[in-house]
Amino acid sequence: MKKVIFVFFIALLIVSCGQTQEDKATAKIEEYIKNSRSTNFFELIEIKLDSAFAPNNDPSLYYRVKDYLEVKSGIQNLELIIKQAKASMSFWDESNKSSFGKDEYLESQNEYNKANSELNEGREKEQLIYGEISRVLSDSQHFYIGTLATYLFRYTDAKGDTIVAKEVCFMDSGYYDIKYVSKFEEYNQIQAVIKQVQE
């Protein structure tokens, strides 16, 4: 029995050693695509592997910068709401004496006040997260933490349409686990923020 177990272990070791880094990464990415999308067909078209280094590719920093971008997007939406509410208030000003006009003015005023309050909170949160990102980048050292894979693939969605997508994922050094997956454009946005803070 011990001999059988030993032979099995050696065979497993040989198979494992025979896999290249790209083989391991490809298998992990294919597993992720299969589990994350309701599709009967997908195909990896291209995959590129790069070494990933802290702090720029660290998962905790990635998610914090993602939070920062979401807050900034929320601020932009609030600024648009405020602009529209001010225009509406100006239109339904007291020069319009009708009951309907007064109601519209009050509704726009309430929207303005609410959005303005949320905007102040959003800007405080934006500054807080930016400060956290800045501290992490200034305190962290540059060292290897895993592999960054950029891959292009196509798949068939629920409607039967063929979709082509490009994503970036970060895997640990042993290719055992995917720590995060990002759309290619989103990943570049996050790295642009990191570069801006570092400058």
Secondary structure, DSSP 8 states (H G I E B T S, - for coil): -HHHHHHHHHHHHHHHHH--HHHHHHHHHHHHHHHHS--S-EEEEEEEEEEEEETTT-HHHHHHHHHHHHHHHHHHHHHHHHHHHHHHHHHTSTT--SHHHHHHHHHHHHHHHHHHHHHHHHHHHHHHHHHHHHHHHHH---EEEEEEEEEEEEEE-TTS-EEEEEEEEEEETTS--EEEEEEHHHHHHHHHHHHHHH-
